[in-house]
Amino acid sequence: MLKLLNDRYDYGIEIVLLSIDEGIIGYRDDSLATVKRNQQQYGLPLEIFSFKDLYDWTMDEIVSVAGIRNSCTYCGVFRRQSLDRGAAKLGISHVVTGHNADDMAETVLMNILRGDVARLEKSTAIITQSSGSPIKRSKPFKYSYQKEIVLYAHYMKLDYFSTECTYAPEAFRGTAREYMKNLEAVRPSCIIDIIQSGENLGIKG
């Protein structure tokens, strides 16, 4: 999408595909294969940084030691750090991710259920930046439902992957996702409602 807009309106943006290989067998293999095809389809440079190279651990190895329940938390922290480190190495000033409304709502729910107010206040921001890092991260699909994105990709015949992470169903995020899907069945607007609730929640000093 960004490549199309950049070509059409001549934004003058230099686009690089930056992928993180967490080392999750049966999941990341599929996505990296898709990204490599995208590289050829769109004629964009591709750089891949792996947990193994950066931290000497794969996500599979981390789960074997720490357990599956908090796997999404570990993975999220390492992914953000990996994106920052990869972007810094490549001279990238702004990272654009594909997080959608479903992802955002799940994160809000997780932070509420954990009572993590510090993360809650930052989890709904459309533009974020790690402390001490000049690199910005943005989520342009923040209010776009996952179903809408998949439908667009399908009817536009885009090359995408739909493999679910091996650990997602059993991880805490999977619990939040299941709860949200059940809630959505009786209140279709709940995903956006949850995001907006997260935007308005905070502690007054």
mmCIF file of the C-alpha atoms, coordinates in Angstrom:
data_MODEL
# 
_entry.id   MODEL 
# 
loop_
_atom_site.group_PDB 
_atom_site.id 
_atom_site.type_symbol 
_atom_site.label_atom_id 
_atom_site.label_alt_id 
_atom_site.label_comp_id 
_atom_site.label_asym_id 
_atom_site.label_entity_id 
_atom_site.label_seq_id 
_atom_site.pdbx_PDB_ins_code 
_atom_site.Cartn_x 
_atom_site.Cartn_y 
_atom_site.Cartn_z 
_atom_site.occupancy 
_atom_site.B_iso_or_equiv 
_atom_site.pdbx_formal_charge 
_atom_site.auth_seq_id 
_atom_site.auth_comp_id 
_atom_site.auth_asym_id 
_atom_site.auth_atom_id 
_atom_site.pdbx_PDB_model_num 
ATOM 1   C CA . MET A 1 1   ? 0.000   0.000   0.000  1.00 0.00 ? 1   MET A CA 1 
ATOM 2   C CA . LEU A 1 2   ? 2.761   2.443   0.954  1.00 0.00 ? 2   LEU A CA 1 
ATOM 3   C CA . LYS A 1 3   ? 4.684   1.540   -2.203 1.00 0.00 ? 3   LYS A CA 1 
ATOM 4   C CA . LEU A 1 4   ? 1.573   2.255   -4.309 1.00 0.00 ? 4   LEU A CA 1 
ATOM 5   C CA . LEU A 1 5   ? 0.944   5.623   -2.634 1.00 0.00 ? 5   LEU A CA 1 
ATOM 6   C CA . ASN A 1 6   ? 4.613   6.592   -2.834 1.00 0.00 ? 6   ASN A CA 1 
ATOM 7   C CA . ASP A 1 7   ? 4.686   5.838   -6.563 1.00 0.00 ? 7   ASP A CA 1 
ATOM 8   C CA . ARG A 1 8   ? 1.362   7.547   -7.244 1.00 0.00 ? 8   ARG A CA 1 
ATOM 9   C CA . TYR A 1 9   ? 1.918   10.764  -5.296 1.00 0.00 ? 9   TYR A CA 1 
ATOM 10  C CA . ASP A 1 10  ? 5.711   10.977  -5.395 1.00 0.00 ? 10  ASP A CA 1 
ATOM 11  C CA . TYR A 1 11  ? 6.200   11.313  -1.639 1.00 0.00 ? 11  TYR A CA 1 
ATOM 12  C CA . GLY A 1 12  ? 9.918   10.861  -2.119 1.00 0.00 ? 12  GLY A CA 1 
ATOM 13  C CA . ILE A 1 13  ? 10.080  8.146   0.548  1.00 0.00 ? 13  ILE A CA 1 
ATOM 14  C CA . GLU A 1 14  ? 12.780  5.496   0.358  1.00 0.00 ? 14  GLU A CA 1 
ATOM 15  C CA . ILE A 1 15  ? 11.100  2.221   1.331  1.00 0.00 ? 15  ILE A CA 1 
ATOM 16  C CA . VAL A 1 16  ? 12.934  -0.804  2.719  1.00 0.00 ? 16  VAL A CA 1 
ATOM 17  C CA . LEU A 1 17  ? 11.334  -4.099  3.750  1.00 0.00 ? 17  LEU A CA 1 
ATOM 18  C CA . LEU A 1 18  ? 12.553  -4.868  7.279  1.00 0.00 ? 18  LEU A CA 1 
ATOM 19  C CA . SER A 1 19  ? 11.617  -8.291  8.647  1.00 0.00 ? 19  SER A CA 1 
ATOM 20  C CA . ILE A 1 20  ? 12.329  -9.896  11.993 1.00 0.00 ? 20  ILE A CA 1 
ATOM 21  C CA . ASP A 1 21  ? 12.899  -13.652 12.209 1.00 0.00 ? 21  ASP A CA 1 
ATOM 22  C CA . GLU A 1 22  ? 11.903  -14.654 15.730 1.00 0.00 ? 22  GLU A CA 1 
ATOM 23  C CA . GLY A 1 23  ? 12.828  -18.268 15.143 1.00 0.00 ? 23  GLY A CA 1 
ATOM 24  C CA . ILE A 1 24  ? 9.351   -19.816 15.372 1.00 0.00 ? 24  ILE A CA 1 
ATOM 25  C CA . ILE A 1 25  ? 9.351   -22.957 13.245 1.00 0.00 ? 25  ILE A CA 1 
ATOM 26  C CA . GLY A 1 26  ? 6.140   -23.488 11.282 1.00 0.00 ? 26  GLY A CA 1 
ATOM 27  C CA . TYR A 1 27  ? 5.123   -19.827 11.483 1.00 0.00 ? 27  TYR A CA 1 
ATOM 28  C CA . ARG A 1 28  ? 7.887   -17.396 10.624 1.00 0.00 ? 28  ARG A CA 1 
ATOM 29  C CA . ASP A 1 29  ? 9.060   -19.668 7.796  1.00 0.00 ? 29  ASP A CA 1 
ATOM 30  C CA . ASP A 1 30  ? 5.801   -18.984 5.922  1.00 0.00 ? 30  ASP A CA 1 
ATOM 31  C CA . SER A 1 31  ? 5.873   -15.227 6.471  1.00 0.00 ? 31  SER A CA 1 
ATOM 32  C CA . LEU A 1 32  ? 9.507   -14.868 5.407  1.00 0.00 ? 32  LEU A CA 1 
ATOM 33  C CA . ALA A 1 33  ? 8.771   -16.813 2.230  1.00 0.00 ? 33  ALA A CA 1 
ATOM 34  C CA . THR A 1 34  ? 5.950   -14.345 1.494  1.00 0.00 ? 34  THR A CA 1 
ATOM 35  C CA . VAL A 1 35  ? 8.144   -11.318 2.242  1.00 0.00 ? 35  VAL A CA 1 
ATOM 36  C CA . LYS A 1 36  ? 10.816  -12.639 -0.113 1.00 0.00 ? 36  LYS A CA 1 
ATOM 37  C CA . ARG A 1 37  ? 8.200   -12.926 -2.864 1.00 0.00 ? 37  ARG A CA 1 
ATOM 38  C CA . ASN A 1 38  ? 7.028   -9.378  -2.055 1.00 0.00 ? 38  ASN A CA 1 
ATOM 39  C CA . GLN A 1 39  ? 10.600  -8.196  -2.484 1.00 0.00 ? 39  GLN A CA 1 
ATOM 40  C CA . GLN A 1 40  ? 10.582  -9.497  -6.044 1.00 0.00 ? 40  GLN A CA 1 
ATOM 41  C CA . GLN A 1 41  ? 7.047   -8.304  -6.791 1.00 0.00 ? 41  GLN A CA 1 
ATOM 42  C CA . TYR A 1 42  ? 7.610   -4.717  -5.636 1.00 0.00 ? 42  TYR A CA 1 
ATOM 43  C CA . GLY A 1 43  ? 11.299  -4.349  -6.388 1.00 0.00 ? 43  GLY A CA 1 
ATOM 44  C CA . LEU A 1 44  ? 12.150  -3.266  -2.845 1.00 0.00 ? 44  LEU A CA 1 
ATOM 45  C CA . PRO A 1 45  ? 15.297  -4.040  -0.840 1.00 0.00 ? 45  PRO A CA 1 
ATOM 46  C CA . LEU A 1 46  ? 14.802  -6.578  1.964  1.00 0.00 ? 46  LEU A CA 1 
ATOM 47  C CA . GLU A 1 47  ? 16.746  -6.915  5.207  1.00 0.00 ? 47  GLU A CA 1 
ATOM 48  C CA . ILE A 1 48  ? 16.120  -9.711  7.727  1.00 0.00 ? 48  ILE A CA 1 
ATOM 49  C CA . PHE A 1 49  ? 17.315  -9.596  11.336 1.00 0.00 ? 49  PHE A CA 1 
ATOM 50  C CA . SER A 1 50  ? 16.938  -12.663 13.546 1.00 0.00 ? 50  SER A CA 1 
ATOM 51  C CA . PHE A 1 51  ? 16.570  -13.112 17.295 1.00 0.00 ? 51  PHE A CA 1 
ATOM 52  C CA . LYS A 1 52  ? 19.307  -15.739 17.067 1.00 0.00 ? 52  LYS A CA 1 
ATOM 53  C CA . ASP A 1 53  ? 21.806  -13.282 15.603 1.00 0.00 ? 53  ASP A CA 1 
ATOM 54  C CA . LEU A 1 54  ? 20.816  -10.380 17.862 1.00 0.00 ? 54  LEU A CA 1 
ATOM 55  C CA . TYR A 1 55  ? 20.243  -12.191 21.177 1.00 0.00 ? 55  TYR A CA 1 
ATOM 56  C CA . ASP A 1 56  ? 21.635  -15.701 20.611 1.00 0.00 ? 56  ASP A CA 1 
ATOM 57  C CA . TRP A 1 57  ? 18.159  -17.109 21.368 1.00 0.00 ? 57  TRP A CA 1 
ATOM 58  C CA . THR A 1 58  ? 15.306  -18.114 19.081 1.00 0.00 ? 58  THR A CA 1 
ATOM 59  C CA . MET A 1 59  ? 11.731  -17.679 20.297 1.00 0.00 ? 59  MET A CA 1 
ATOM 60  C CA . ASP A 1 60  ? 11.344  -21.469 20.292 1.00 0.00 ? 60  ASP A CA 1 
ATOM 61  C CA . GLU A 1 61  ? 14.321  -21.707 22.662 1.00 0.00 ? 61  GLU A CA 1 
ATOM 62  C CA . ILE A 1 62  ? 12.919  -18.970 24.925 1.00 0.00 ? 62  ILE A CA 1 
ATOM 63  C CA . VAL A 1 63  ? 9.553   -20.754 25.186 1.00 0.00 ? 63  VAL A CA 1 
ATOM 64  C CA . SER A 1 64  ? 11.276  -24.063 25.999 1.00 0.00 ? 64  SER A CA 1 
ATOM 65  C CA . VAL A 1 65  ? 12.862  -22.375 29.037 1.00 0.00 ? 65  VAL A CA 1 
ATOM 66  C CA . ALA A 1 66  ? 10.314  -19.727 30.124 1.00 0.00 ? 66  ALA A CA 1 
ATOM 67  C CA . GLY A 1 67  ? 7.075   -21.459 29.123 1.00 0.00 ? 67  GLY A CA 1 
ATOM 68  C CA . ILE A 1 68  ? 4.361   -20.528 26.654 1.00 0.00 ? 68  ILE A CA 1 
ATOM 69  C CA . ARG A 1 69  ? 2.081   -18.352 28.801 1.00 0.00 ? 69  ARG A CA 1 
ATOM 70  C CA . ASN A 1 70  ? 4.094   -15.129 28.496 1.00 0.00 ? 70  ASN A CA 1 
ATOM 71  C CA . SER A 1 71  ? 5.586   -15.871 25.084 1.00 0.00 ? 71  SER A CA 1 
ATOM 72  C CA . CYS A 1 72  ? 3.847   -12.899 23.429 1.00 0.00 ? 72  CYS A CA 1 
ATOM 73  C CA . THR A 1 73  ? 5.304   -10.535 26.032 1.00 0.00 ? 73  THR A CA 1 
ATOM 74  C CA . TYR A 1 74  ? 8.863   -11.755 25.489 1.00 0.00 ? 74  TYR A CA 1 
ATOM 75  C CA . CYS A 1 75  ? 8.388   -11.770 21.732 1.00 0.00 ? 75  CYS A CA 1 
ATOM 76  C CA . GLY A 1 76  ? 6.913   -8.259  21.666 1.00 0.00 ? 76  GLY A CA 1 
ATOM 77  C CA . VAL A 1 77  ? 9.792   -6.761  23.649 1.00 0.00 ? 77  VAL A CA 1 
ATOM 78  C CA . PHE A 1 78  ? 12.447  -8.462  21.540 1.00 0.00 ? 78  PHE A CA 1 
ATOM 79  C CA . ARG A 1 79  ? 10.657  -7.584  18.291 1.00 0.00 ? 79  ARG A CA 1 
ATOM 80  C CA . ARG A 1 80  ? 10.489  -3.890  19.153 1.00 0.00 ? 80  ARG A CA 1 
ATOM 81  C CA . GLN A 1 81  ? 14.157  -3.874  20.094 1.00 0.00 ? 81  GLN A CA 1 
ATOM 82  C CA . SER A 1 82  ? 15.019  -5.802  16.928 1.00 0.00 ? 82  SER A CA 1 
ATOM 83  C CA . LEU A 1 83  ? 13.110  -3.334  14.756 1.00 0.00 ? 83  LEU A CA 1 
ATOM 84  C CA . ASP A 1 84  ? 14.935  -0.425  16.397 1.00 0.00 ? 84  ASP A CA 1 
ATOM 85  C CA . ARG A 1 85  ? 18.327  -2.084  16.047 1.00 0.00 ? 85  ARG A CA 1 
ATOM 86  C CA . GLY A 1 86  ? 17.655  -3.125  12.459 1.00 0.00 ? 86  GLY A CA 1 
ATOM 87  C CA . ALA A 1 87  ? 16.349  0.311   11.512 1.00 0.00 ? 87  ALA A CA 1 
ATOM 88  C CA . ALA A 1 88  ? 19.338  2.030   13.134 1.00 0.00 ? 88  ALA A CA 1 
ATOM 89  C CA . LYS A 1 89  ? 21.759  -0.208  11.259 1.00 0.00 ? 89  LYS A CA 1 
ATOM 90  C CA . LEU A 1 90  ? 20.026  0.555   7.953  1.00 0.00 ? 90  LEU A CA 1 
ATOM 91  C CA . GLY A 1 91  ? 19.675  4.296   8.605  1.00 0.00 ? 91  GLY A CA 1 
ATOM 92  C CA . ILE A 1 92  ? 15.869  4.101   8.749  1.00 0.00 ? 92  ILE A CA 1 
ATOM 93  C CA . SER A 1 93  ? 14.153  6.932   10.644 1.00 0.00 ? 93  SER A CA 1 
ATOM 94  C CA . HIS A 1 94  ? 10.566  5.642   10.653 1.00 0.00 ? 94  HIS A CA 1 
ATOM 95  C CA . VAL A 1 95  ? 9.253   2.073   10.897 1.00 0.00 ? 95  VAL A CA 1 
ATOM 96  C CA . VAL A 1 96  ? 5.700   1.361   9.697  1.00 0.00 ? 96  VAL A CA 1 
ATOM 97  C CA . THR A 1 97  ? 4.105   -1.823  11.051 1.00 0.00 ? 97  THR A CA 1 
ATOM 98  C CA . GLY A 1 98  ? 0.973   -3.735  10.082 1.00 0.00 ? 98  GLY A CA 1 
ATOM 99  C CA . HIS A 1 99  ? -0.765  -3.767  13.470 1.00 0.00 ? 99  HIS A CA 1 
ATOM 100 C CA . ASN A 1 100 ? -4.532  -3.627  12.946 1.00 0.00 ? 100 ASN A CA 1 
ATOM 101 C CA . ALA A 1 101 ? -7.532  -2.789  15.130 1.00 0.00 ? 101 ALA A CA 1 
ATOM 102 C CA . ASP A 1 102 ? -7.839  -6.366  16.376 1.00 0.00 ? 102 ASP A CA 1 
ATOM 103 C CA . ASP A 1 103 ? -4.192  -6.323  17.518 1.00 0.00 ? 103 ASP A CA 1 
ATOM 104 C CA . MET A 1 104 ? -4.656  -2.978  19.252 1.00 0.00 ? 104 MET A CA 1 
ATOM 105 C CA . ALA A 1 105 ? -7.818  -4.076  21.088 1.00 0.00 ? 105 ALA A CA 1 
ATOM 106 C CA . GLU A 1 106 ? -6.159  -7.318  22.227 1.00 0.00 ? 106 GLU A CA 1 
ATOM 107 C CA . THR A 1 107 ? -3.230  -5.350  23.641 1.00 0.00 ? 107 THR A CA 1 
ATOM 108 C CA . VAL A 1 108 ? -5.560  -2.973  25.513 1.00 0.00 ? 108 VAL A CA 1 
ATOM 109 C CA . LEU A 1 109 ? -7.424  -5.935  27.025 1.00 0.00 ? 109 LEU A CA 1 
ATOM 110 C CA . MET A 1 110 ? -4.178  -7.640  28.050 1.00 0.00 ? 110 MET A CA 1 
ATOM 111 C CA . ASN A 1 111 ? -2.915  -4.510  29.780 1.00 0.00 ? 111 ASN A CA 1 
ATOM 112 C CA . ILE A 1 112 ? -6.237  -3.985  31.581 1.00 0.00 ? 112 ILE A CA 1 
ATOM 113 C CA . LEU A 1 113 ? -6.358  -7.607  32.757 1.00 0.00 ? 113 LEU A CA 1 
ATOM 114 C CA . ARG A 1 114 ? -2.772  -7.343  34.003 1.00 0.00 ? 114 ARG A CA 1 
ATOM 115 C CA . GLY A 1 115 ? -3.371  -3.939  35.591 1.00 0.00 ? 115 GLY A CA 1 
ATOM 116 C CA . ASP A 1 116 ? -0.455  -2.568  33.581 1.00 0.00 ? 116 ASP A CA 1 
ATOM 117 C CA . VAL A 1 117 ? -1.364  1.126   33.440 1.00 0.00 ? 117 VAL A CA 1 
ATOM 118 C CA . ALA A 1 118 ? 2.056   2.234   32.192 1.00 0.00 ? 118 ALA A CA 1 
ATOM 119 C CA . ARG A 1 119 ? 1.768   0.083   29.077 1.00 0.00 ? 119 ARG A CA 1 
ATOM 120 C CA . LEU A 1 120 ? -1.948  0.823   28.707 1.00 0.00 ? 120 LEU A CA 1 
ATOM 121 C CA . GLU A 1 121 ? -1.316  4.544   28.285 1.00 0.00 ? 121 GLU A CA 1 
ATOM 122 C CA . LYS A 1 122 ? 1.156   3.883   25.457 1.00 0.00 ? 122 LYS A CA 1 
ATOM 123 C CA . SER A 1 123 ? -0.481  0.876   23.804 1.00 0.00 ? 123 SER A CA 1 
ATOM 124 C CA . THR A 1 124 ? -3.046  2.836   21.779 1.00 0.00 ? 124 THR A CA 1 
ATOM 125 C CA . ALA A 1 125 ? -0.691  5.512   20.417 1.00 0.00 ? 125 ALA A CA 1 
ATOM 126 C CA . ILE A 1 126 ? -0.551  5.507   16.620 1.00 0.00 ? 126 ILE A CA 1 
ATOM 127 C CA . ILE A 1 127 ? 3.054   6.751   16.709 1.00 0.00 ? 127 ILE A CA 1 
ATOM 128 C CA . THR A 1 128 ? 5.488   5.437   19.321 1.00 0.00 ? 128 THR A CA 1 
ATOM 129 C CA . GLN A 1 129 ? 9.156   5.857   20.079 1.00 0.00 ? 129 GLN A CA 1 
ATOM 130 C CA . SER A 1 130 ? 11.422  3.961   22.464 1.00 0.00 ? 130 SER A CA 1 
ATOM 131 C CA . SER A 1 131 ? 13.177  5.975   25.148 1.00 0.00 ? 131 SER A CA 1 
ATOM 132 C CA . GLY A 1 132 ? 16.544  7.175   23.887 1.00 0.00 ? 132 GLY A CA 1 
ATOM 133 C CA . SER A 1 133 ? 15.857  6.062   20.311 1.00 0.00 ? 133 SER A CA 1 
ATOM 134 C CA . PRO A 1 134 ? 15.441  8.520   17.409 1.00 0.00 ? 134 PRO A CA 1 
ATOM 135 C CA . ILE A 1 135 ? 13.447  5.952   15.435 1.00 0.00 ? 135 ILE A CA 1 
ATOM 136 C CA . LYS A 1 136 ? 9.666   6.340   15.286 1.00 0.00 ? 136 LYS A CA 1 
ATOM 137 C CA . ARG A 1 137 ? 7.180   3.497   14.788 1.00 0.00 ? 137 ARG A CA 1 
ATOM 138 C CA . SER A 1 138 ? 3.680   4.026   13.407 1.00 0.00 ? 138 SER A CA 1 
ATOM 139 C CA . LYS A 1 139 ? 0.575   1.867   12.988 1.00 0.00 ? 139 LYS A CA 1 
ATOM 140 C CA . PRO A 1 140 ? -1.482  3.234   10.060 1.00 0.00 ? 140 PRO A CA 1 
ATOM 141 C CA . PHE A 1 141 ? -3.976  0.325   10.261 1.00 0.00 ? 141 PHE A CA 1 
ATOM 142 C CA . LYS A 1 142 ? -4.851  1.071   13.884 1.00 0.00 ? 142 LYS A CA 1 
ATOM 143 C CA . TYR A 1 143 ? -8.562  1.467   13.117 1.00 0.00 ? 143 TYR A CA 1 
ATOM 144 C CA . SER A 1 144 ? -8.729  -1.109  10.290 1.00 0.00 ? 144 SER A CA 1 
ATOM 145 C CA . TYR A 1 145 ? -10.309 -4.450  11.155 1.00 0.00 ? 145 TYR A CA 1 
ATOM 146 C CA . GLN A 1 146 ? -8.290  -7.549  10.373 1.00 0.00 ? 146 GLN A CA 1 
ATOM 147 C CA . LYS A 1 147 ? -11.190 -8.865  8.274  1.00 0.00 ? 147 LYS A CA 1 
ATOM 148 C CA . GLU A 1 148 ? -11.180 -5.699  6.152  1.00 0.00 ? 148 GLU A CA 1 
ATOM 149 C CA . ILE A 1 149 ? -7.455  -6.005  5.485  1.00 0.00 ? 149 ILE A CA 1 
ATOM 150 C CA . VAL A 1 150 ? -7.743  -9.682  4.528  1.00 0.00 ? 150 VAL A CA 1 
ATOM 151 C CA . LEU A 1 151 ? -10.695 -8.961  2.222  1.00 0.00 ? 151 LEU A CA 1 
ATOM 152 C CA . TYR A 1 152 ? -8.777  -6.144  0.517  1.00 0.00 ? 152 TYR A CA 1 
ATOM 153 C CA . ALA A 1 153 ? -5.709  -8.339  0.073  1.00 0.00 ? 153 ALA A CA 1 
ATOM 154 C CA . HIS A 1 154 ? -7.837  -11.198 -1.263 1.00 0.00 ? 154 HIS A CA 1 
ATOM 155 C CA . TYR A 1 155 ? -9.814  -9.198  -3.821 1.00 0.00 ? 155 TYR A CA 1 
ATOM 156 C CA . MET A 1 156 ? -6.749  -7.226  -4.922 1.00 0.00 ? 156 MET A CA 1 
ATOM 157 C CA . LYS A 1 157 ? -4.958  -10.570 -5.322 1.00 0.00 ? 157 LYS A CA 1 
ATOM 158 C CA . LEU A 1 158 ? -2.089  -9.485  -3.092 1.00 0.00 ? 158 LEU A CA 1 
ATOM 159 C CA . ASP A 1 159 ? 0.446   -12.069 -1.959 1.00 0.00 ? 159 ASP A CA 1 
ATOM 160 C CA . TYR A 1 160 ? 0.020   -12.454 1.807  1.00 0.00 ? 160 TYR A CA 1 
ATOM 161 C CA . PHE A 1 161 ? 0.229   -15.169 4.456  1.00 0.00 ? 161 PHE A CA 1 
ATOM 162 C CA . SER A 1 162 ? -2.398  -16.155 7.015  1.00 0.00 ? 162 SER A CA 1 
ATOM 163 C CA . THR A 1 163 ? -0.544  -18.656 9.199  1.00 0.00 ? 163 THR A CA 1 
ATOM 164 C CA . GLU A 1 164 ? -1.263  -18.131 12.896 1.00 0.00 ? 164 GLU A CA 1 
ATOM 165 C CA . CYS A 1 165 ? 1.640   -18.044 15.323 1.00 0.00 ? 165 CYS A CA 1 
ATOM 166 C CA . THR A 1 166 ? 2.241   -21.441 16.905 1.00 0.00 ? 166 THR A CA 1 
ATOM 167 C CA . TYR A 1 167 ? 2.088   -19.994 20.413 1.00 0.00 ? 167 TYR A CA 1 
ATOM 168 C CA . ALA A 1 168 ? -0.816  -17.543 20.029 1.00 0.00 ? 168 ALA A CA 1 
ATOM 169 C CA . PRO A 1 169 ? -3.711  -19.836 21.082 1.00 0.00 ? 169 PRO A CA 1 
ATOM 170 C CA . GLU A 1 170 ? -2.067  -20.863 24.378 1.00 0.00 ? 170 GLU A CA 1 
ATOM 171 C CA . ALA A 1 171 ? -0.412  -17.529 25.186 1.00 0.00 ? 171 ALA A CA 1 
ATOM 172 C CA . PHE A 1 172 ? -2.129  -14.829 27.264 1.00 0.00 ? 172 PHE A CA 1 
ATOM 173 C CA . ARG A 1 173 ? -2.875  -12.896 24.063 1.00 0.00 ? 173 ARG A CA 1 
ATOM 174 C CA . GLY A 1 174 ? -4.896  -15.894 22.908 1.00 0.00 ? 174 GLY A CA 1 
ATOM 175 C CA . THR A 1 175 ? -7.075  -15.589 26.020 1.00 0.00 ? 175 THR A CA 1 
ATOM 176 C CA . ALA A 1 176 ? -7.692  -11.898 25.312 1.00 0.00 ? 176 ALA A CA 1 
ATOM 177 C CA . ARG A 1 177 ? -8.427  -12.686 21.657 1.00 0.00 ? 177 ARG A CA 1 
ATOM 178 C CA . GLU A 1 178 ? -10.947 -15.398 22.521 1.00 0.00 ? 178 GLU A CA 1 
ATOM 179 C CA . TYR A 1 179 ? -12.727 -13.100 24.984 1.00 0.00 ? 179 TYR A CA 1 
ATOM 180 C CA . MET A 1 180 ? -12.828 -10.293 22.420 1.00 0.00 ? 180 MET A CA 1 
ATOM 181 C CA . LYS A 1 181 ? -14.237 -12.556 19.689 1.00 0.00 ? 181 LYS A CA 1 
ATOM 182 C CA . ASN A 1 182 ? -16.995 -13.752 22.022 1.00 0.00 ? 182 ASN A CA 1 
ATOM 183 C CA . LEU A 1 183 ? -17.787 -10.143 22.906 1.00 0.00 ? 183 LEU A CA 1 
ATOM 184 C CA . GLU A 1 184 ? -17.786 -9.152  19.237 1.00 0.00 ? 184 GLU A CA 1 
ATOM 185 C CA . ALA A 1 185 ? -20.516 -11.725 18.550 1.00 0.00 ? 185 ALA A CA 1 
ATOM 186 C CA . VAL A 1 186 ? -22.951 -9.753  20.734 1.00 0.00 ? 186 VAL A CA 1 
ATOM 187 C CA . ARG A 1 187 ? -21.474 -6.275  20.214 1.00 0.00 ? 187 ARG A CA 1 
ATOM 188 C CA . PRO A 1 188 ? -19.893 -5.902  16.747 1.00 0.00 ? 188 PRO A CA 1 
ATOM 189 C CA . SER A 1 189 ? -18.423 -2.486  17.596 1.00 0.00 ? 189 SER A CA 1 
ATOM 190 C CA . CYS A 1 190 ? -16.470 -3.835  20.585 1.00 0.00 ? 190 CYS A CA 1 
ATOM 191 C CA . ILE A 1 191 ? -13.044 -3.771  18.888 1.00 0.00 ? 191 ILE A CA 1 
ATOM 192 C CA . ILE A 1 192 ? -13.153 -0.035  18.220 1.00 0.00 ? 192 ILE A CA 1 
ATOM 193 C CA . ASP A 1 193 ? -14.898 0.512   21.571 1.00 0.00 ? 193 ASP A CA 1 
ATOM 194 C CA . ILE A 1 194 ? -12.015 -1.204  23.386 1.00 0.00 ? 194 ILE A CA 1 
ATOM 195 C CA . ILE A 1 195 ? -9.418  0.877   21.542 1.00 0.00 ? 195 ILE A CA 1 
ATOM 196 C CA . GLN A 1 196 ? -11.270 4.091   22.387 1.00 0.00 ? 196 GLN A CA 1 
ATOM 197 C CA . SER A 1 197 ? -11.559 2.997   26.020 1.00 0.00 ? 197 SER A CA 1 
ATOM 198 C CA . GLY A 1 198 ? -7.803  2.445   26.082 1.00 0.00 ? 198 GLY A CA 1 
ATOM 199 C CA . GLU A 1 199 ? -7.245  5.907   24.633 1.00 0.00 ? 199 GLU A CA 1 
ATOM 200 C CA . ASN A 1 200 ? -9.273  7.484   27.429 1.00 0.00 ? 200 ASN A CA 1 
ATOM 201 C CA . LEU A 1 201 ? -8.011  5.440   30.365 1.00 0.00 ? 201 LEU A CA 1 
ATOM 202 C CA . GLY A 1 202 ? -5.160  6.681   32.520 1.00 0.00 ? 202 GLY A CA 1 
ATOM 203 C CA . ILE A 1 203 ? -4.157  7.755   35.992 1.00 0.00 ? 203 ILE A CA 1 
ATOM 204 C CA . LYS A 1 204 ? -4.490  11.381  37.011 1.00 0.00 ? 204 LYS A CA 1 
ATOM 205 C CA . GLY A 1 205 ? -1.571  12.672  39.053 1.00 0.00 ? 205 GLY A CA 1 
# 
